[in-house]
Amino acid sequence: MAHAHKLEILRGLIKFKSNTQKIWGVLVLLTIVTSVEVVLGIIKPEALSGHFLGMKILNWIFIILTLVKAYYITWDFMHMRDETPALRRMVVWTTIFLILYLLFILLQEGGYIQEVYTSGYLKRDF
Amino acid sequence: MLLMGTTVVNTGTEGKTWGGGNQPLKASYGKMMMWFFIVSDALTFSGFLAAYGFSRFKFIETWPIADEVFTHVPFLHGQELPMIYVAFMTFILIMSSVTMVLAVDAGHHLNKGKVTIYMFLTIIGGLIFVGSQAWEWATFIKGDFGAIQTKGGNILQFVDNNGHRVALRDFVVAGPHERERLDRNEGVWFMSEGTLPTYTVEEVVSGLESHENILVRTQDINEHGHKTILSREESLKQIKLNGKHVVEGANLHVNEYGSPLFADFFFFITGFHGFHVFSGVIINIIIFFNVILGTYEKRKSYEMVEKVGLYWHFVDLVWVFVFTFFYLV
């Protein structure tokens, strides 16, 4: 059985010789990203506590790093890199679109209720 | 094409794209169905995490700070080590994902021995993860410092002059209690209650009065991102005026770390994820035995390992998000 694996990650920046080697390479990458997250989570640098688009810069960094990890788990561990573009788009685009929609609606609504609690006529501090 | 003559009706699409027998996605039925299951399960988890975000945005000014909640590591009692244990759990799960993908790779080479070893390591990794999660739950449920819940449902915690947390047991003396826990065999058969707190609110008040250095910390987050600490007078006033219950640990109703919703979502989301890991381990064990028995050797295809692998990686994928939204952000 011939299984063709694409052995490049980071747009061809790193090329692996075999599929096994690629797996270990991706593990190293995931470990580095997780370590960065943990270190940032422990020290919480003051410099990153500014806000950007209504959220702390540090939180944006965490979310972006999480998406990076999700990409490599899906693309290399789940072999999405080797599937046909049609299958990939069916799975990835559908999920991402629906999740963004859900997040927008729920977070928007949560923020609205918070506003009612703080500036409305509700008392919660007793 | 009417070679067979007679009653066979042809559609005229034989050999064309929609004539059947085509695999446009170049993936087997089973693998595709696993992918579509994963899509729907991903949406379920996103629903939970988005609901968590909703509740958090609702109480953004008083939400518990995860770093202060999950500070325990087994065998290192009494030390505050935020993130370390959960980072270990994350690493274990990523590691077991790696052994799984190595098993899939060995399966492509029809290497039964290697598939067996890697499947075994994957199962061990899964078990360590589920065990760690059980420990995390137990620690969370048991609690550490104890707190007072007000009439409005807010949580008041205790700190010393330097802002370090102080446990109830360090300054409150439990007196003789008249109330006994109501159990089913004590009264009416359908009436019972949970474990009673070690202390009463009055005992906490007198403990606070006799310890000059102890202050009350509210759930409000100030502009520096820390919880607000009240002055000594304000602390006594708050506890005396509003203190209603003593809370030790967390369950679905009360939570000494802050908003009960935090505990509810913690139990629900990590519980649902833990259930996925558990069922993943069970499925992995079944496949492991099939590998040993040579089922896939006879089939000349280890695709079952690949399908189970997809599920296992998905469980890892979900944990990456749970880790971010529960422990980091």
Chai-1 contact restraints between the chains, C-beta under 6 A:
chainA,res_idxA,chainB,res_idxB,connection_type,confidence,min_distance_angstrom,max_distance_angstrom,comment,restraint_id
A,H3,B,H108,contact,1.0,0.0,6.0,A-B,restraint_1
A,N19,B,D105,contact,1.0,0.0,6.0,A-B,restraint_2
A,T20,B,D105,contact,1.0,0.0,6.0,A-B,restraint_3
A,I23,B,V101,contact,1.0,0.0,6.0,A-B,restraint_4
A,L27,B,V98,contact,1.0,0.0,6.0,A-B,restraint_5
A,L30,B,I94,contact,1.0,0.0,6.0,A-B,restraint_6
A,T34,B,T90,contact,1.0,0.0,6.0,A-B,restraint_7
A,V38,B,M83,contact,1.0,0.0,6.0,A-B,restraint_8
A,V38,B,A87,contact,1.0,0.0,6.0,A-B,restraint_9
A,G41,B,M83,contact,1.0,0.0,6.0,A-B,restraint_10
A,G41,B,L328,contact,1.0,0.0,6.0,A-B,restraint_11
A,I42,B,M83,contact,1.0,0.0,6.0,A-B,restraint_12
A,N59,B,V329,contact,1.0,0.0,6.0,A-B,restraint_13
A,F62,B,T324,contact,1.0,0.0,6.0,A-B,restraint_14
A,F62,B,L328,contact,1.0,0.0,6.0,A-B,restraint_15
A,F62,B,V329,contact,1.0,0.0,6.0,A-B,restraint_16
A,T66,B,V320,contact,1.0,0.0,6.0,A-B,restraint_17
A,T66,B,T324,contact,1.0,0.0,6.0,A-B,restraint_18
A,K69,B,V320,contact,1.0,0.0,6.0,A-B,restraint_19
A,A70,B,L317,contact,1.0,0.0,6.0,A-B,restraint_20
A,A70,B,V320,contact,1.0,0.0,6.0,A-B,restraint_21
A,I73,B,H313,contact,1.0,0.0,6.0,A-B,restraint_22
A,I73,B,L317,contact,1.0,0.0,6.0,A-B,restraint_23
A,F77,B,S97,contact,1.0,0.0,6.0,A-B,restraint_24
A,F77,B,V101,contact,1.0,0.0,6.0,A-B,restraint_25
A,F77,B,H313,contact,1.0,0.0,6.0,A-B,restraint_26
A,M78,B,L310,contact,1.0,0.0,6.0,A-B,restraint_27
A,M78,B,H313,contact,1.0,0.0,6.0,A-B,restraint_28
A,T84,B,L25,contact,1.0,0.0,6.0,A-B,restraint_29
A,T84,B,K26,contact,1.0,0.0,6.0,A-B,restraint_30
A,A86,B,L25,contact,1.0,0.0,6.0,A-B,restraint_31
A,L87,B,L25,contact,1.0,0.0,6.0,A-B,restraint_32
A,L87,B,A27,contact,1.0,0.0,6.0,A-B,restraint_33
A,V91,B,W35,contact,1.0,0.0,6.0,A-B,restraint_34
A,V91,B,V39,contact,1.0,0.0,6.0,A-B,restraint_35
A,T95,B,V39,contact,1.0,0.0,6.0,A-B,restraint_36
A,T95,B,A42,contact,1.0,0.0,6.0,A-B,restraint_37
A,L98,B,L43,contact,1.0,0.0,6.0,A-B,restraint_38
A,I99,B,S46,contact,1.0,0.0,6.0,A-B,restraint_39
A,L102,B,S46,contact,1.0,0.0,6.0,A-B,restraint_40
A,L102,B,A50,contact,1.0,0.0,6.0,A-B,restraint_41
A,L103,B,A50,contact,1.0,0.0,6.0,A-B,restraint_42
A,L106,B,A50,contact,1.0,0.0,6.0,A-B,restraint_43
A,L106,B,F54,contact,1.0,0.0,6.0,A-B,restraint_44
A,L107,B,G53,contact,1.0,0.0,6.0,A-B,restraint_45
A,L107,B,F57,contact,1.0,0.0,6.0,A-B,restraint_46
A,G110,B,F54,contact,1.0,0.0,6.0,A-B,restraint_47
A,G110,B,F57,contact,1.0,0.0,6.0,A-B,restraint_48
A,G110,B,K58,contact,1.0,0.0,6.0,A-B,restraint_49
A,G111,B,F57,contact,1.0,0.0,6.0,A-B,restraint_50
A,I113,B,K58,contact,1.0,0.0,6.0,A-B,restraint_51
A,Q114,B,F57,contact,1.0,0.0,6.0,A-B,restraint_52
A,Q114,B,K58,contact,1.0,0.0,6.0,A-B,restraint_53
A,Q114,B,I60,contact,1.0,0.0,6.0,A-B,restraint_54
A,R124,B,G152,contact,1.0,0.0,6.0,A-B,restraint_55
A,F126,B,K151,contact,1.0,0.0,6.0,A-B,restraint_56
A,F126,B,G152,contact,1.0,0.0,6.0,A-B,restraint_57
